[in-house]
Amino acid sequence: LMKSEAKNGKNFLFFPEGTRSLSNQIHPFKRGAFVLAIQSGLPIVPCYVHNSYQLLHKKNWLMKPGVVTLSVGEVIHVPTADKPAQVREESIRLAELAFRQIQNMQSRIEGRQP
């Protein structure tokens, strides 16, 4: 389904941590979004939403008013992979690359050197 939607010009938004945080700490990424990117051929654009945990608490779906900072990273072009071992290897590499970009965005927003 995602492949056909991608061919029709659709884009997708994923939160690869798989859960919301109780702090600004970035948790390890799950591989699912990266596997889907490989399978669909869509590029990845890492984004970081700073302070979203204060507006949308993990235990509540009601969003509070407030301010967040959105940072958009560099496009990550996704290679093609057909064999399961290649998909696994590439999804791990892409997750690590996106994670590093997001950590660097967080560091810049918080005034720390990446």
C-alpha positions in Angstrom: 0.0 0.0 0.0 2.7 2.5 0.9 4.6 1.8 -2.3 1.5 2.6 -4.4 0.7 5.7 -2.3 4.4 6.9 -2.7 4.1 6.5 -6.5 1.0 8.7 -6.3 3.0 11.5 -4.7 2.0 10.9 -1.0 4.5 11.6 1.8 4.5 10.0 5.2 5.3 11.2 8.7 6.7 8.8 11.3 7.9 9.2 14.9 10.6 6.5 14.9 11.0 6.3 18.7 7.6 4.5 18.8 6.6 6.3 22.0 6.4 9.7 23.5 9.0 10.9 26.0 8.6 12.3 29.5 11.6 14.6 28.7 13.5 16.0 25.8 15.6 12.8 25.8 15.7 11.1 22.4 15.1 7.4 22.7 16.5 4.7 20.3 14.7 4.5 17.0 12.6 1.5 15.9 13.5 0.3 12.4 10.0 0.1 10.9 9.9 3.6 9.4 13.3 3.1 7.8 12.3 -0.3 6.3 9.2 1.3 4.8 11.3 4.1 3.3 13.6 1.5 1.7 10.6 -0.4 0.4 8.9 2.6 -1.0 12.0 4.5 -2.3 11.0 7.7 -0.5 13.8 9.9 1.0 13.9 10.6 4.7 13.8 14.1 6.1 14.7 14.0 9.8 12.8 16.6 11.9 13.2 17.5 15.5 10.3 19.0 17.6 11.8 20.5 20.7 9.7 20.6 23.9 6.8 18.7 22.4 6.8 16.5 25.5 5.6 19.6 27.5 2.6 20.1 25.3 1.5 16.5 24.6 2.2 14.4 27.7 2.8 10.7 27.3 -0.2 9.8 29.4 -2.7 12.2 27.9 -3.8 12.9 24.3 -5.0 16.5 25.1 -2.5 19.0 23.8 -1.7 22.0 26.0 -1.0 25.4 24.5 2.7 26.3 24.2 5.7 26.8 22.0 7.8 24.2 20.3 10.8 24.6 18.0 10.8 22.6 14.8 14.2 21.8 13.1 14.4 20.2 9.7 17.5 18.2 8.8 19.1 17.3 5.5 17.5 14.9 3.2 18.7 11.3 3.4 18.5 9.5 0.1 17.4 5.9 0.5 19.1 3.1 -1.4 17.3 0.2 -2.9 17.6 -3.1 -1.2 15.8 -6.4 -2.1 17.2 -9.0 0.1 16.1 -9.1 3.8 19.7 -8.9 5.0 20.3 -5.8 2.9 17.0 -4.2 4.1 18.0 -4.9 7.7 21.5 -3.5 7.3 20.3 -0.4 5.5 17.5 0.3 7.9 19.9 0.2 10.8 22.3 2.5 9.0 19.5 4.9 8.1 18.1 4.9 11.6 21.6 5.7 13.0 22.1 8.5 10.4 18.7 10.1 11.2 19.3 9.7 14.9 22.6 11.6 14.7 21.1 14.4 12.7 18.3 14.8 15.2 20.8 14.7 18.2 22.7 17.5 16.4 19.6 19.6 15.9 18.7 19.1 19.6 22.2 20.2 20.7 22.1 23.3 18.6 18.7 24.3 19.9 19.8 23.7 23.5 23.0 25.7 23.0 25.4 22.7 23.1 27.9 21.8 20.5 26.9 18.7 18.5 
